[in-house]
Amino acid sequence: MNTQAWITHFERNTRVNDHLELPLEQPCQLPEAIRSPLATSLATFQLGESGTGSRLRRYARQVAPMENFRGYQRAIDLFVAEEQSHARLLARGVQHLGGKLLTQQWTNSVFRRLRFLVNLEFAVQVLLTAELIAEVYFGTLYLRCEDPVVKKIAHKLLRDEMRHLEFQRDFLSERVVTLSPVGRWLWRAQFQAIHAITAAVVAWDHRRLLRALGLAPDDFRRRCLQGWRRFQQRLEHRLGAPSDEAATPAAQGSAPAPSGGLFPGR
């Protein structure tokens, strides 16, 4: 895993997020039927991005001594810092919409507790599930919301989530390959179950916004499933490919394509 390339990427990108210029001088012109559920929905995602990453950092400390993961702990620290920069960016979006930031929310509390119930591999799968669903969510906002502030935030976070998925795939291609065939099957089955349940909960929890944007919650859930399948297919291809074919986009200097479920025909 080329951790140095990811360290360089995260160091640069976090600064960009914190200094992203938004057209905040333009008041929100969205109709109330969209503005109100959007403010609540963004506040929920903002709360989810504002964690300290303590569980993930603990996981990084365990794998960092391995030869293939030198520098991984530093990369994770910067990854968490970028997530926190997302929280600050989303907070600006919530304020623009006239909404209120949340200090607690039931789905966020449930998923935070879930990460402590099983092993650290499970915690990584919960995190990865959140990244996959966020990709579909911000892609939906970018395509369907006409507010320029929300659109710019959604576009920036969508690009970041695409990179996060590639970062996770880069890591997992080194990690999952060490599992036995049975262990790899169990890993996939557990990941699929976590994702399916989470996507259904998120689709239900954000149903007011989705319907206001003209997207049925079941369609959102299906797009999330498509994204999971595309991610898993690419991961399995990476696991079966020679290591020299698995260069990271950070090392190549190019942005990855969406993992699926966002744009027709992709």
Residue pairs with C-beta under 8 A, 6 or more apart in sequence:
1 68
1 69
1 72
1 170
1 171
1 173
1 174
1 248
2 170
2 247
2 248
2 250
2 251
3 69
3 70
3 71
3 72
3 74
3 75
4 71
5 248
5 250
5 251
6 75
6 78
6 79
6 167
6 170
6 248
6 250
7 71
7 74
7 75
7 78
8 250
9 163
9 250
10 75
10 78
10 79
10 81
10 82
11 78
13 82
13 160
13 163
14 78
14 81
14 82
14 85
17 82
17 85
17 86
17 88
17 89
17 156
17 160
18 85
18 88
18 89
20 89
20 152
20 153
20 156
22 92
22 96
22 149
22 152
22 153
23 148
23 149
23 152
24 92
24 96
24 149
26 148
26 149
28 35
28 96
28 97
28 98
28 147
28 149
29 146
29 147
30 38
30 97
30 145
30 146
30 147
33 212
34 145
34 209
34 212
34 213
35 97
35 98
36 99
37 206
37 208
37 209
37 212
38 97
38 99
38 141
38 145
38 150
38 209
38 212
39 94
39 97
39 98
39 99
39 100
40 99
40 208
40 209
41 206
41 208
41 209
42 90
42 93
42 94
42 97
42 99
42 150
43 90
43 94
43 99
43 100
43 101
43 102
43 105
44 102
44 105
44 107
44 108
44 205
44 206
45 90
45 134
45 137
46 87
46 90
46 91
46 93
46 94
46 101
46 102
47 87
47 101
47 102
47 103
47 104
47 105
47 108
48 108
48 111
48 130
49 83
49 84
49 86
49 87
49 90
50 84
50 87
51 80
51 83
51 112
52 80
53 76
53 79
53 80
53 83
55 115
55 116
55 120
55 123
56 76
56 79
56 80
56 123
56 124
56 127
57 73
57 76
57 77
57 80
58 120
59 76
59 120
59 123
59 124
60 72
60 73
60 75
60 76
60 77
61 73
62 120
63 69
63 72
63 175
64 70
64 71
64 72
64 73
68 174
69 171
69 174
72 171
75 167
79 164
79 167
82 160
86 157
86 160
89 153
89 156
89 157
90 153
90 157
91 101
92 149
92 153
93 149
93 150
93 153
94 100
94 101
95 101
96 147
96 149
96 150
97 147
97 150
102 108
107 201
107 202
107 205
111 126
111 130
111 198
114 122
114 126
115 122
115 123
115 126
115 127
116 123
121 187
122 190
122 194
124 168
125 187
125 190
125 191
125 194
125 195
126 194
126 198
127 168
128 165
128 168
128 191
129 191
129 194
129 195
129 198
129 199
129 228
130 198
131 161
131 164
131 165
131 168
132 165
132 195
132 224
132 227
132 228
132 231
132 259
133 195
133 198
133 199
133 202
133 224
133 227
134 157
134 161
135 158
135 161
135 162
135 165
135 227
135 258
135 259
135 261
135 262
136 220
136 223
136 224
136 227
136 261
136 262
137 202
137 206
138 154
138 155
138 157
138 158
138 161
139 154
139 158
139 258
139 261
139 262
139 263
140 210
140 213
140 215
140 220
140 223
140 262
141 150
141 151
141 154
141 213
142 151
142 154
142 155
142 158
143 262
143 263
144 213
144 214
144 215
145 151
145 154
145 213
158 258
158 262
159 255
162 255
162 256
162 257
162 258
162 259
163 249
163 250
163 255
163 256
165 231
165 256
165 259
166 248
166 249
166 250
166 256
167 248
167 250
169 231
169 234
169 235
169 238
170 246
170 248
172 235
173 235
173 238
173 239
173 246
176 184
176 187
176 235
176 239
177 239
179 187
188 232
191 232
192 228
192 232
195 224
195 225
195 228
196 225
199 220
199 221
199 224
199 225
199 228
200 221
202 220
202 224
203 210
203 217
203 218
203 220
203 221
203 224
204 217
206 217
206 220
207 217
210 216
210 217
210 220
211 217
222 261
223 261
223 262
224 261
225 261
226 260
226 261
227 258
227 259
227 260
227 261
227 262
229 260
230 259
230 260
230 261
231 259
231 260
234 259
238 246
249 255
249 256
257 266
258 266
260 266
